[in-house]
Amino acid sequence: MPPEPEVLIAGTGALACLFAARLAAAGRQVTMLGHWRTGLRALRRQGVRLALPDGSQPAYQVHATSDPRRCAGARFALVLVKAWQTPRAASDLSHCLAPAGLALTLQNGLGNDEILSQALGVERVALGVTTSGATLLGPGRVRPAGEGTLTIQDHPRLKAVAEILEQAGFVVEYVQDAQALLWSKLVINAAINPLTALLGVPNGALLQRPSAQRLMAAAAAEAVAVAAALGVALPHPDPLETVRAVAQRTAENRSSMLQDVQRRAPTEIDAINGAIVRLGEQAETPTPVNRALWLLVRALREGF
């Protein structure tokens, strides 16, 4: 039986590997819990490899497992799986998170915290948003794709968690209600990710195509309208300008959805554009562009 993990990460993908490397580099004992066999084998054999701009690729040892029983008693878990994997991650964590533990979700899309809370209880779940980016170059090998901020909804169990993250070099900010920030990220993801996946281009290429810019603007405007109908006050006065700024700042980055499509893996389209469509129907707010993007990405995936 391995020693009790100091930090448990649910996931073995790009962001999971980025966080694992940063935390391990800061001297933390890290366990990665997932079900991607190829990724687990690479992590066990070589650790997490971080591809840095200077060409170096330092490796950091982690414990990697698919068995939640080997993580029993975990006091702190970062949930960094894809949205479609959240139910399985919630089930895994229900078997290993300590009674007084805390699971912090930093995932894309809507509804992840609700799924986790149903399995773990609301007192053991914290909601956060990260603007950090990462590109998975191969199993257990990741390249940072833009430094960002961790914004976390205040929670009574967060102090120790935040200290661990800050010691690993992450910038942590607190808010009383993370829903507005979650929606802000949703607007950005809905406008950028499906178009990059459908066109097969990095984020910045969307700004070079007038038709793509029109679609970005329309998708973002619909998401903003749904948020307003639901009473969500977005933190940015001009969400479309924010979308453009993010696309420019991450111009060379391949979105997570594009990476999923290129790997012929499931995407998070249901939790992003699909969620906007579903909530738009509830709020009687039309979302034709988001619906088209949602169905096009689903059709693309169905062709694999």
PyMOL commands that set and color helices and strands:
alter all, ss='L'
color gray80, all
select helices_A, chain A and resi 14-25+37-46+68-71+83-94+112-120+122-124+158-167+179-199+203-208+210-229+239-249+256-262+269-271+273-282+288-302
alter helices_A, ss='H'
color red, helices_A
select strands_A, chain A and resi 7-10+30-33+48-50+59-60+63-65+74-79+97-105+125-130+134-138+141-144+149-153+171-175
alter strands_A, ss='S'
color yellow, strands_A
deselect
rebuild
show_as cartoon
